Amino acid sequence: MMKFFFMLLFLIPLCFLKNMFWMVQLSLFLMMFMFLNMTMYMGFCNLSYMMGCDMISFGLILLSIWICCLMIMASEKLYKSNFFMIFFLLNIIFLLIMLYLTFSMMNLFMFYLFFEGSLIPTLMLIIGWGYQPERIQAGMYLLFYTLFASLPLLLGIFYIFIDMSCMMMYFLKFNNYNLYILYFSMIMAFLVKMPMYFVHLWLPKAHVEAPVSGSMILAGIMLKLGGYGLLRIFVMMEKISLKLNFIWIIISLIGGLYISLKCFCQVDMKSLIAYSSVAHMGMVIGGIMTLNYWGFLGSYVLMIGHGLCSSGLFCLANMNFERLSSRSLFLNKGMMMFMPSLSLWWFLLLSAAMAAPPTMNLLGEISLINSLISWSWLTMLMLMLISFLSAGYSLYLYSYIQHGKCNLSLYSFSVSLSREYLLLMLHWLPLNMLILKIDYFMLWF
């Protein structure tokens, strides 16, 4: 695991050389394929000092590297205008180092350190390259929501260390804490990061103000940090989780329904996609909280599927924004006449968002529905409504943008570039092709 860390570290000098923007991206692609070909066993493997990798980490590290490559590809505008390009590349590599270390750490305290460290480059992306003047406020929302919930997590980790004299995640499974305060302090930080309904307000704000690369990393990876943390923490708190988890399941499912209804009220494309992320993550929280086999597998698959899918949707929203300088649904109309080929991509990625076959989202949602209904048949009603409404707002977004009478000021912009088609293809292909190797995702537990 250290060799990839050093590879990332040695990419930093490359950023300062002239005309190395695409070279950094190609190096990350190379790293991605080297990491992909690593031998994976089902337990922890590739161990080095304090670092290791099991199936959950493996998939999420791959997703992180992949999304960071695509972030560079989506931000060609910065390269053309030379808008703090070197600092942008440095920021992305620093963010990827933080994410790589977060997912590969076996020590609970080091995991916490890098979990919080990934916040800084994200904040810089939003404040430095965001579009609107409200981006400072959005950055503050992100910072304070996350930090307010994560101080108790730090105290909880210290308590575990005092109690066990060990913080290796692998050994935590031999302990079973039954303490209320520890339970709440350990999981609140992850629920805010997911984000759970009630503590989700930072997410739409951050998405709307962030540049395309910021939105991609927020939707693709940042929301998954919470799910990863929960999967790791519940190993040592089974007793009390069985007593209290129903609270979070109820909040997530009812919140998912409310957010799905709120999606129909949005007039900003990015805002709609961001709110739909909250609804999807609500299902993931529900699945993890049931603590059963289907729930854990389904939440993992849906996290990876959603990461690729919503990241692609933010790219599409940005392509429209670059041409029309607006993300309003009222101005983005009749796009089928101007960019018919992009219309196909909108359809493909929105059908993935509503979990159509053969996407990974479908498999994840089926597993989650399975786990929640086996936990209690009463969840059936909420799940039906969430699934139905998710198809509803996806179709609402598609039909609103593609059809209708077009804006007369649209006669002066270029159609899509081959780079943009490649970018969308690289989101869509893994999302639909990984279904052929789904046994790796479904048998790691």
N, C-alpha and C positions, 0 to 999 in steps of 0.2 A: 504493500500500500504506500510505502514511503517513496517508491520510485516515481509514482504518478504525481505525488506532492512536489517532488523536486523538478519534475518536468514543468509543472505549472509555475514554479518559482523562477525557473530559467526562461520562461516566456516574458518576464517583466522587462529585461533589457531590450528585447525585440521591439517593444512598443515605442522606444525612443528613436529607432532608426527611421530613415525617410522611406515613404511609400511601403510601409509594412502592414498596412491595415488588413489586407486580405491574407497576408502571410500568417498573421496571428490566428485568423479564423481557420485557415487550412491546418495549422499546427494543432488546433483544438479538435478538428475532425480526425486527424491522425491519432490523437490521444484517445478519442472516443472509441475508435475501432480497435486500438490496442487493448483498451480496458474491456471491451466487449468480448475479446477472445481469451480473457483470463479464465482459468479453470475454476468453476464454481461448485462447491459442495453445499449441502443443505445446512450445515452448521456454520459456525464462524470459521473463516479460512483466510488465507493471505495475511496471517498475523505478523505485525511488527510491533515496535514498542508503543503500547497504548492504542494501536490502531488495528482494526480488523474489519471483515466484511462478511455479512451473511446475505441472504436473498433479498431482504427488505432494503438494506443499504445499497446493494448492487444495482437494483432497478432505479432507485432514486438518484444515485450518483450518475448513472448513464443519462437519465433524464436531465440532470443539471448541466452536464457537459453539452448535451445536444441543444438544449434551449439557449445556452450561452453562445454557441456557434450561430444559431439562427438570429439571436439578438444583434450580433455584429452585421449579419447579412441584411437585416431589416433597417439598419441605421446608416445606409449609404448616404443619406442626405447630409449627415454630419461630416462624412468624408469629403463630399463635394464642396461643402461650404467651409470646410476646415474649422469647425466650431469646437475648439478644445478637444480635438480628436485623440491626442495622446493621453490626456487625462481620462477620456472616456474608455479607452482600451485598458488603461491601468485599473480603472474602477471595476470593469467587468472581470478582469483576471483576479483582482483582490476578492471580489464577490464569489467567484468560482472556487477560490482557495478556501474561503470560509465555509461554503456549502459542502465541499468535498470533505473537509475536516469534520464538519458537524455530523455528516452521515457515516463517517468511518471511525469515529471515536468510540472506544469501548469504556472509557472512563466517564462517569456521569458528570463530574464537574467540568471536564474539558468539553463535553458535549454542550453543557450550559453556556460555557464561555463563547464557543463559536456560534451557537444558536443565536446569542445576542449580538455577536460580532457581525453577522450577516445583515443586521439592521443598518449599519453605518453606510456601506456602499449603496444600499437601496435608497436610503435617505438622500444621499448625494445625487443619485440619478434623478430623483423626483425634483429636488430643489435646483439642481444645476441645469438640467435639460428639459424641464417641464414647460408647458405652453402658457398657462394662465397665471396671473398674479396671485391667485389663491394657493399656489403650490406650497408656499411657506406654511400656510395654515394646515394644508393636507399633510405635510411632513411632520408638523407638530402633533397632529392627531395620531399618526402612525407611531411616532416615538413614544408618546405618553400612554396610549392604550397598551402598547406592548410592554413598556418598562414597568408600568404600574402593576401589571399582573405577574411579572417575572421575578420581582424581588422575593415574594413568598416561596417561589420555586427554589431560589438560591438557599434560603433558610432551611427548606425541607431537605435539600441535598446535604447540607451541613449536619442536620440531625441524623440522617442515615449514616453518614460517615462516622459520627460519634458513636452510634449504636453498633455498627458492623465493623468498623475500622477497615472498610474496603468500599471502593466505589465502582468496581468493575461490573458492567451491566450483566455479564454472563452469570455472575454469582448471586445477583439480587433475587433470582428465582427461588433460592433456598430460604428466603424470608417471606413472611406474610404479615404485613402491618395491618392493624385494625384500629387506626387512629383517625378521627374525623378531621382534625385540623391539618394533619399531614396530607390526607387525601385531597382536601380542597386546595391546599397550597401547591401540591405537585401538579394538579391538572389544569388549574385556571389559566396559566400562561399558555398552555397548548390550545385551550378552547378559544382564547382571544386570537391566537395566531391562525386558527382554522378558517374563518372566524365563525363562532357560534352566534345564532340570533341573540339580540340584546347587546352583544359586544362587537357588532359587525360594522358600526358606523364609520370606522376609519377606512374600510376597504373601498367602497364606491368613491369616496373622496380622493383617496390616493390614486386609484385607477384613472379617474377623469383628469387629474392634473399631471399624471406621469407621462413621459415620452413613450414611444412604442416599446422601446427596450425595457423600460421600467414596468410597463403593464405586463409584458411577456414574462418577466422574471417573477413578478408578484403572483400572477395567475398560475404560472407553470410550476414554480418551486416553493415560494414562500408559504403558500397555504398548505403545502404538503409537510412542512416542518412540524406543524401541529399534530398531524395524523401520525407521523413517524414517532414523535415524542410520546403520544398516547400508547401506541403499540409497544413501546419499550417500557413504559412506566407501569402498565396494568399487570405486568408479570409478577410484581411484588405486592400488589394490593388487591388480591382476588376477593378476600372475605368481605371487606368493606364495600368493594365495588358492586358485589352482588346485592348489597343492601341499598345503595344510593344511586346506582346508574340510571334508574328509571327517570330521575329528574331531568337528566340531560337528554334522554331519548325523547321525552315529551316536549321539551323546549325546542329541540332540533326539528322535530316533525311538524309541530304547529308553526314554528318560525319558517320552515321551508315552504309551507302553504302560504303564509302571509307574504313572504318575499316573492313567491311566484306570482301572486296577485299584483304585487307592487311593480313587477317587470312590465305589466301591461300599461302602466302609467308613465313609463319613461319616454323622454323625447330625445335623449342623447344615446347614440349607439353604444359608446363605451360604458356608460352607466348601466344600460340594460344587460350587457354581457357580464359586468361586474356583479350585479345583483343575482344573475343566474348562477354565478359561481357560488354564492352564499347558499343558494338552495341545494346545489349538488353536494357541497361540503356538509350540509345538514344531514344528508343521507349517510355520508361517510362517518360522521360522528355517531349517528344512530347505530350503524353496523359495528363499529369498534366497541361501543358501550354494551352491546348484547353479550360480549365476551365469548361468542361461540365461533366455531371453525369457519363457517360460511361468512360470518361478519368480518373476520380478520382478512380472509382472502379477498372478499368482495371490495373491502375498503382499499386494500392495496392496489387492486386492478383499476378501480375507479379513479384513484389518485393519479396513476400514471396516464390513464386515458384522458382524464379531465385536463391534466397538465398540457398535453399536446393539443387538445381540441380548443380550449379557451385561448391558448397562446396564438393559435392560428386565426381565431376570430378577431383578436386584437390587432393582428397584422392586417387583416382585411379592412377593419374599421380605419386603420391608419392610412391604407392606400386610398380610401375614399377621402379622408381628411386632407391628404397631400394634394389632391386634385381640386377639391371644392373649398378648402380652408374652413370646413364646417363639419361637425359631427351630428348636426340636428337631423332628425328623421324627416322634418318638413322640407328641408332643402335637398336631401339625398333621395330624390325620387326618379323613377323612370330610368334607373341605371341599366336596365336590360337593353335599352336602345344604344347606350354609349359604350358600355363595356360588357358585351354578352359573355365573354370568356370568364370574366370575374364572377358573373352571375352563377356559373357552374360551381365555382369554388365556394361561393356563399352557400349554395345549396348543399354541397358535400359536407362542409364543416358544421352547418347548422343541423343537418340530419344526424351527424355524429353527436352533437350536443343534446339532441332529444333521444339518444341511445337507439339509433337504428342499426340493424345488423349490416355488415360484419364488424362493427367497431368494438373496441375494448370496453367502451362505456356500457354497451348492452350487457356484456358478461358481468361487469361489476355491479350494475343495477339489479340484474337477476339474482346474483348472490346476496346482495344487501336486502332485497325484498324477501328472499328465502329466510335470511337470518332474523329479520325483524318480525316476520309473521310467525316463525317458530318460537320467538320470544313471547309474543302475545298477538292473538288474532285481531285485537282491536286496532292495531297499527294499520290494518288493511285499508281502512277508509282513507287515512292520510296519504298512504303510499299511492293509492289510486289517483287521488286528486293531484299530488305532486307530479306524478308521471304524465297525467293528462295535461296539466297546465304547462309543464316544461315543453311539450310538443306545441302547445298553444302559443307561448311567447316566442318560440323559435320561428314558427310560421308567420307570426305577426311581424317580427323583425324582417324576415325575408321578403314578404309580400309588400311591406311598406316601402322598403328601399328599392326593390327591383321594378315594381309596377307603378302605375300612376302617371300623371301628366308631368313631364320633366320641366325643370327650371330652365328658363331661356338663356341664362348666363353660362350654360354648360358647353357652349360650342367652341370653347378654346382651351382644351387640355389634351395631353397625350394619353394614349391608351396604355395598358400595362406593359411592363418590361419583362424580359425573360428572367431577370433576377427575381422578380416578384413571383413568377410562376414556380420557379425552383423552390423559393422559400415556402410557398403553400404546399407544394408537393412533398417537401421534407417534413411538414407537419402531418400531412394526411397519410402518407405511406406507412410509417410505423404504427399509426393509430389503427389502421385496418389490416396490416400484414402480421402484426404480432399475435393476432388471433390464431394463426397457424402454429405458433409455438406457445400456446396458452398453458400447456402443462407445466412450464417453468414457473409461471406466475401463480398457478393454482396448487402446486404441490410442495411449496417451500416450507410449510409449517411443521 
